[in-house]
């Protein structure tokens, strides 16, 4: 079962204060790049895997989606999402993505933001998503970049000359990594870039876009604290499409 750290009161309180939690999609610096991968949603049936506060679910409806299903393991996140949603075409459900079971061909577009790096059985999840998509249906997702998840002791290191470096430890040693992020004992799944892309191919997806995200100069000018994110990619953005025949 996926670790439900988002229902931990201390973690939830800290997460709720992040810029992306307060400002929504506009508070996520990677959103413009991720948005560019989202197709025209007019009339599409959409599922959001790890919907959190429901920001993308509401955006999808505002941009023409016929209906949206938001799934998350956290009841606290879903409670907040429901309180901020007044749209009968958006439905939220508590679901462990490790055990995802959706109707076949029930959706045209699947989206996930910073959730899949918590999933141990990524291959199983992707297979379930493929079944749930109509032929030619699309998947767009973001995860923490494997360079970011690789360190056993994540965090910047200050060298003797004052430079800040990001140590990489055991990049090829895939599996769970326990970190301290907003709370102690947060478990994320580290897998290489190749493993992620090959999992998509094996599940029957055609990969159309891969982006190792970093902030633009304009973003750094507006938020100077983003400058350190140019030292290593923090996010991996991927767009893929369900092939009409399984490889």
N, C-alpha and C positions, 0 to 999 in steps of 0.2 A: 504494500500500500504506500502511496505517496506520503511523505512526511507533511503533516498539516501544520507547519510552523506559523502560517498566517492566522491561525486561531489562537496562538499564544498571545495573551493580553499585552505583554511588554513589546513583543515584536510588532503586533498590529498597531500599537500606539506610535512606535517609531516609524513604521512604514507609512502611516497616515500623514506624517509630517514631511515626507519627501516632496520635492517640487512636482514630480509627476503625479503624486496622489492629490495634491492641492489644485493644480492647474489642469490636470487631465492630459489629453494628447499633446496639447501645446507646451506642456511642461516636460515632455520627453524629447531630448535633443535629437534622437534618432528618428522621430516620427516623420519629418518631411521626406527622408529617404525611404522609410517603410511605406508611407502613403503613396509614393510614386509607383510602388509595385502592386498596389491594389487596383484591380480592374474596375470598370464601370459596374456598379452594383445594382443598377436599375432592374427591378424585378427578380433579383436573385435571392435564393434561400441561403442564409449565412449561419455558420456556427463559429463561435469564438471559444477557443480552447484555453482555459485559464483566464476568464474574463475579468477577474478582479472586481473593481468598482463599476464595471459596465461602460466605461468611457467609449470603447470602440463599438459596442453594441448600439449605443445611442447614435454615434456618428454614422454607422452603417445605415440605420433607418433614415436619418436625415439626408443621406445621399442615395436614397432610392431603393434600398433592400426591401424585398417583400415581407420577410420575417426574419427574426434573428433568435438563435438559441445561444445563451451564454452559460458556459459550464465552468465550475470552479469547485475545488475541494473544500474551500474555506466558507463556513457558514457566516462568519463575521463579514467577509468580503461581499457575499451575496446579500446579506441584510442591508448593507450600505447601498449596493447596486439597486436593489428593489426600492429603497426609500427615495432614490433619485431618478426613478424611471416611471413615467406616466404614459405608457404606450403598450397597448394590449398585444401588439405584434412582436414584442420582445418578451421572451420567457427565459427565466434563470433557473438552473437546476444544480444541486450539489452532486458532483460526480468525481470519482477518483479516475484520473486520466489513465492510470495504469490498467484499468479495467473498462476502458471505453467500449460501449456497445450502442451503436446508433443504427437506425434503419438504413437499409441499403439504398444508395442513390437518393438520399433525402435532402442533400444540400448541393449547392452549386459552387460555394466558396467557403473555404475554411481559413481561419486566421488565428494566430497565436503570438502573443507578445511576452517574451521573457518568462516562459513557463516550461518549455520542453527540456531545459537543462536540469529540471527536478525529476525527470522521468527515467527510471532505470531501463525499462523495456521499450526503448524508442522504436525498435522495429515493429513490435506488436501494436503500438499506438499508430504508427504510420500506416500499417496494413488496415487498421480499423477505420482510419480517416479515408483511405482510398476507397474502401467499400461504401462509405457513407456519401462519397461524392458522385455526382452524375458523371457520365463519360465526358471527358474534357474539362471537368471541374478543376478549380485552381486552389492551391495552398500557398499562403504567404506567412512566414513566421520569422521571429527574431529569437536568438538565444544569446547568452553570454559567450563571448568568443573563447575558444579553447585555450588561447594564450592567457586569458584572464582566469579561467578555471583551473589551469594547470598547477600553479604554485601550491605546495603543501601548506605554506604560511603566506597567504596572499597579502599584499600590501606593498606600498612603495618602500624602497630602501634608499637611505641617504648615504652616498659614498663620501670618502674622505675629502674630495674636492668640492663637495656640496651638490653634486649631480644627484638627481632622483632617478633610480632605475627600478625596473619591475622584474624581479627574479623569476625565472622559469625553472620548475623543479619537476622532473619526471613526466615530461609531456606525453610520452608514449605509454605511460602506465595509466590505463583507463580504469574508470570505476568511480565509486563515491568519494567525495572529498568533503570533510567536515570543516566548516569555516566559521568565523565570527563576523557576521554581517547583521547589524541591528540587534542581534542576540547571539548567545553562544549556541553551538551545536547545530548550525544550519547545514543540512546535507544537500550538496549539489552533485550532479553526475558529470564527471569529466570524460569527454570523448574527443578524439582528434577530428579535425576538419574532414579528413578522408572518411572516417567512420560515419559521420553524419550524412555526407553526400551519398555514400554507398548504400546507406540504409534507405534513403529516398529511392534510389534506383532499384533496389531489390523489392521495394514495396510496390513498384509499378508507376513511379512518377518520372516525368521528364523534367529535369532541372533547367530553368530558363534564366535565372539570375542568381548570382552569389556576390555578396558585398561584405567586405570587412570594414565595418563602419568607423569613421572618425569625423570629428566636427569640422565644419567649414571655417574659413577665415572669418566670415561674417558672424558666425556663431561665437567664435572666440572673442571677437571684438565686443559683442554684446554681453558675453559671460566669460570673462578672463579665466575663471577657474576651470573652464573646459580645455585650456591649453595643454594640460598634462595628458589629456586623452589622445593627443597626437603622438604620444610616445609608444603606444601599442593599441591595437584595435580592441575596444571593449565589447562590441557587439558583432554578431554574425547575422546578416539578413539574407533570407533565401526565398525565392519564388519558384514554384513548381506546378506542374499540371498533370492530372491523372491521364495516363495513356489509355487508349481505348482497348488495348489488349495487354494482359499481364506478360512481362518479359519471360 
